[in-house]
Amino acid sequence: MNLKFSNLFNNFFSKQKFFRKEIQFSEHNIEANYFHKNVLEIIKKLQNRNFDAYIVGGAIRDICFDLKPKDVDIVTNATPYEIKKIFRGSRIIGKRFKLVHIGYGRNIIEVSTFRKNAIMQNGFIKKDEKGKLLRDNLFGSEKDDIQRRDITINSLLYDPNKRIIIDYFDGFKDIKNKKIKVIGDPKKRFIEDPMRIIRIIRISSKLNLQIDEKLSRIMVTNIDLIRDIPSSRLFDEFCKMFTNGHATSCIVMLYNFNVLKILAPGLSDLMRNEKNLDKIRKLLKASDQRFEKKLTISISFVLSSLFWVLIKDEHKALLKKNKLSKIRSIFIVVDNFFSNFKQINIPKRIQYEMKTIWVNQIRLENTRGKKPIKLLNSDMFKISYDFFLLRNQINEINNDIFLWWSDLYKKKS
């Protein structure tokens, strides 16, 4: 390691403890059988061939918070080609950084090799002119891999055979204290990857963690960095954020940290009004309740709920401005919304479903003629009607119209 990189490295981690600590079962109480037998089998096979192998990150964190992990990631010092030799039918994926998918029927388990930050020949991590990481795809050691991770509570390794947690940055202590801390210098880490700001908001809202005043200040000061996040990555993160059972707390945090001011300024402006904020929270609460009941959550429905206040406000403004029909106006408003909303790359299929839900809210105001029957038999009626019922809970629906549709729906059912 040359002198330039050594100085950078030491400066980066000088303010944090960086030593390997083993936390015994008597302290963490995580049983190996918390994890699927296929996960345990993969780790056992790798370890039997003298490789290191662990469960890493969010799965350990969630179990410590008495939550069932959605995904389980495995890390090892075996290379992808070494892993593939051990597991028949496994598949190497990825161009920038190769991972291995090991299939057990429909269940696919992802195994990655320890990584480290890619280093240029002059000794520095390769970044663009703003300091954003351009390469991050070299194999490394256990220690290298943990240094790369965003926050301390995501940096834990678990060995199910020894039943120990390996902790380099006091992540287990932060879990106990319900605190969220960045590994390294927060400002530098946010510059390297601005998505870390969004991820901290998602995880802290999900787990009800405390973001200290200093970290909050750094997040707000550097919030403009999120403009550089690719729109497709933002959509993926929003899907996680609003379908994890904590959408109501997420939206408040996104507003408080000025994220919405950048990604959805119109919505952010409306949320200054406490009544609008309350409506949005009530609309999103339905999705949180579905999560609690372990029911499927439609991202189209969630996003329709999130932006409905904005759509409704702009629809009302257009009707005042022009002598257009309600149905024509809603089409114009929705088309303008998607034309101007480029910060988050909402797939065309999701856009179509959101548009149909919103347009059908205007169609549901009509109780005359043949059109209601046609609407009742349309493909997207059920999800649109569910949204109609949700709007009734926040007193947006005329009572006579609500009763008319309720009666018609019961007859069909």
N, C-alpha and C positions, 0 to 999 in steps of 0.2 A: 504494500500500500504506500503510494508516494506521499510526500509531505502535504501537498495541497489537499488531497482527499482526506488525509488523516485529520487535518485541522477542521475541515468541514464536518467530518463525522463526529469528532469530539464536541464541537460546538452544538451540533444538532441534538445530541443526547445528554449533554453535560448536566442539564437541570433535572434529569430523571434517574431514578435507580435503575440499574441494568444488570441484574444478576439472576441466575437460575435458581428458583425456589421450588421445592417439591411439597405440595400440600397433600397430606395423607387423608385417607378415607374417613378417619374419625372426625376430621374437621369439615369435609365437604359433603359426605354422605351420598355421593352419587354412585349408584349401583350400575354395573355393566349391563344388566338386563333392562335398563331404561332404553337401550338402543336396540334396533332391529338385529336379529341374528345374522343377517347378511353383512351388516356393517362390522359386527364382531368377527365374522369369518374372514373378511378381507384383511383386517388388522392382524389377526392371528397368523394368516398365511404369510403376510409380509414379514412379521416379526420372526416366524419360524425359519425364514430364509436370511436372517441376520440383518434385516432392514429395520430402521426406526419407522413407526407408524402410529399416528394419533388421530383422534377426533379433535377438530379445531373450531374455534370461533363461536358463532351465534348459537349453535346447538348447546354448547356448554353453558353459555350465558343464560339461555332461556330455561334450562333445567334448574339452574341456581335460583331463578325467579319463579320456580314451580309452574313453568309453562311447558307445553309439549312442543318440541322443536319441529318446524315445518320441513326443514332440510338438514341433512347431516353431511358435513364435508370431512374428508379424510386427507391428511398430508403425510408425506413420507420422503425419505431421502433416496428412494428408488427412482430411477428415471422412467419416463413413460414407456420406453422400449423394454425395460426390465420388468415393469408391471405387466405389460402385455404378454410377456413370456409365461408369467405365473398364472394369469387368468385367461382361460380359453374363451373366445367369443367376445373379449373386451375390444374396445375401439378407441384409437387415439384420435382426438379432435383438436381443432385450434390451429391457427397459422402463426400468430404472434407468440403465443405461449401454449405449448401442447399439454393437454389434460387427457386423462383416461376415463372413459365411461365403461363401467362394469355392469352388465345387465343380469338381472334375476327375474325372468319373465318380463312383466311390464315395468318393474321397479328398476330404475337406473341409479347407480351410486357413482358419484364423481370423486376421483382420486387425483390429487395434484402433487407435483414434486415441490419440495421446498424452493422458494424463490428468493432472489435478492434484487436490489435496484441495479439496473444496467449502468455500467460505468464507461465513459468515453476514454479514449487513450490519454487525454490530458489529466485524467484523474477525477473528473467531475461527473455527477449524475447528468445524463443527457436530458436537457429541458429546452423549451422554446424561449423566446426573448422575454416572456412574462414570468418564467420560472415554472411553467407547467410541464409535467413529466411527458416525454415523448417515447421513451423506451422503459419498460419495466418487466423484462421477460427473460432473465437469466436464472439458471438453477443456482441454489445456494445451500446454506446450512440451516439447521433449526433456528439458530440465533438470527441469521439473516432474515428468515421468513417472518419471525415475530416482530422485528424492527419495522418491517414494511407496513404492518397493520395499523389501522386508523386510530382506534381507541383501545384503552387498556382492557375493558371488559370483553373485547372481541379477540384478545391476544392469548387466551388460555388454551393449553393443550391438555387432552385427557387420554391417559393410557388405561383402557378398560381391563387389561390383564393384571397390571400392577395396582389398579384403582387409585392412581395418583393424578393430580392436576399439576402441570408444569406452568409456572407463572413467573414472567420476567419483569413485569411492570406494575405489580400490586393490583392486578385486575380483579382478583378475588376479593381483596379488601374493598375496592371501589364498588363491587357488587353489594357487599354487606352494608356499605354506607350509602348506597343508592346514588352514586355520583358518576358523572360521565367526564372522562378526561382524555385528551388527545395525547398520543405518543409522539414525543418530540415537540418542536416549536409549532404551535397551532397555525400561526400565520403562514409559515413555510409549507406546512402540510395542506392548507387550503389553496395556496397558490399552485402547488403541484397537482392537486385534483379538487376543484371547487365542489364536486359532488359530496365531499365529506361534510360540508355544511348542511346540506339537505339530509344526509344520512344521520347526522347527530340529532337533528330535529325529529326524524322518524323514530329513531330508537329511544330517545328520551321521552317522547310522548307515549310510545307503546309501553314502556316500562316504568313510567312516572319517575324519571331520574332528574336529579338536580344538575342544572348547568350553572356553574358559578359565575359570578359577576364579571370576572376578568375574561373568561372564555366567551361569554355572551357579547361582551364589548368587541372582542376580536371578530366574532362572527358577523355582527352588524357592520363593523367598519369595512369588512372585506366582502360584503354581500354582492357587490357588483360583479364579482368573479363568476357568479353563476350564469351570467350572460354567455360565457364561453362553453358551457356544458352542451354537448350535442343533444338536440331535441329528442332523439330516440331514447337516449339514456334517461332523460327527464321523465318521459312517459313511463318507462319501466319502474322508475323510483316512485312515481305517483301511484302506480298500480299497487305497489307494496304498501305505500303510506295510507291509502284510503280503503284498503281491504283487510287490514290487520286488526279490526275491532276498535280502533282508536281514532277514527276519522275526525270526530268532533274536537278532540284535543289537538290533533295535527293542524287543522285549519286555523285555530287560534294562534298556534306557535308560528305557522307560516306568515300570518299577518303581523304578529308582534316582532318578528325578525326581519320584516320588510321583504320577504321573499316574494309575496304576492304583488308587491309594488313593482317588481321587475317582470315577473312572469304573467301576471294578469292585473294590470293597473286599474282597469275599469272595475273589476270586482273588489280590489283593494279599496278604492274610493268609496264604493257603496258600503263596505264593512265598517267605515267610520261611524255609520249610523247603527246604534245598538240594536234597533229593531231588525235591520237586515242581517246583522251578525247572528241574532237569535234565531231567525228563520233558517239560515244556512245550517246552523248547528242542529236544529230540529229535523231538517231534511236528511242530514248525514247520519243522525242518530239511528235511523231505520236500518242502515247498513251495518252499523255497530251491533245492533240487536240481532241481526241475522248471523253475524259472526259468533255471538255468544251462544246462539242456538245451533251452531255448526251447520248452517244452511249455506248454499252457494251464494256468492255475491257477484252481481253483474257490474263490471267496471263501467259499462254504458250507463247504467242506472245511477251509479255513484257520481259520475261526472255530470250527468244531467241534473242531479241534486245540487252539486257544488256550484254550477254556473246558472241555475235557473233564475235566481234573483236578478242577475245581470241581464239575461235574455228577456225577462218580464219587464224590467225597467226600460230597456231599449225599445221593446215592442210598444209599450205605453207612449214613449216619446215620439215614435214614428207615427202612431195613430193620430196624435195631436198635430203633427207637422203636415201630414198628407191625408187626403181623402181616399184612402185605400181600404179595402176590406180587411178584416182581422186575419183571415187566412193568408191573403197575399202579403200582408205586413210581416207575419211570423216567418214566412219563407225568406223574405228579404233580410230580416234581422239574423236569422240562423245562418244564411249563406255568408253574410258579412262577418259574422263571428268566426267562422272557420277560415275565411279568406285572410282575416287579420291576425288570427291566433296561430303564430308560427313558432312560439317559444317551446311548446310541447308538441311533439310529433304524434298526434292522435291518428291511429290507422284509419283508413277509409271506411272499413266495416263498422268500427266504433262510431265514427262520425255519422254514418247513415242511421245507426240505431239511436243515437242521441237526437238527431234531427227529427226522426219519426216520433220519438217520445214527446218532444217539445211541440211539434206541429199538431199532434193528436190532442194536446191539452186544449187547443182552440177548437178542434173538431168536436171534442166532448161537450162543448158549450151548446151544441145544436141537438135538440131533442125532437125535431120535426122531419117528416118525410122519410125517404128510404136511406139517406146517408148514415144515420145511426146504426142501422142493421148491417150495412156494408162495413162500417168501422168495427162493429162487434165481431165480424167474421174475418177480419184482417189478421195477418201474421203477427203483427206487433201490438195487438190490442191488449193482451194480458199485462205486459210490462208497462204499457202506457196507462192502463187502468190502475195498476198498482201505484204509479206515480200520482195519478189523479186522487186516489184515496189518501196518499201521503199529504198532498196539498190540502185536502179537506181537514186534516189534523191541525194545520196552521191557519185555518179559517180563510182559505182563499176561494172556496167553492160555494156558489149559491146553493142554499139548502134544497130548493125545489129541483134543481138540476141533479144534485147529488142523489136525492131519493129516487128520481126517475131512472137514473142509470143503475142504481142499486137494485131496483125492482127488475129491470130488464136483464141484468147480469144473473140474478137469481133464477129467472125463468130459463135462461140458456143453460145454466148449470144443472 
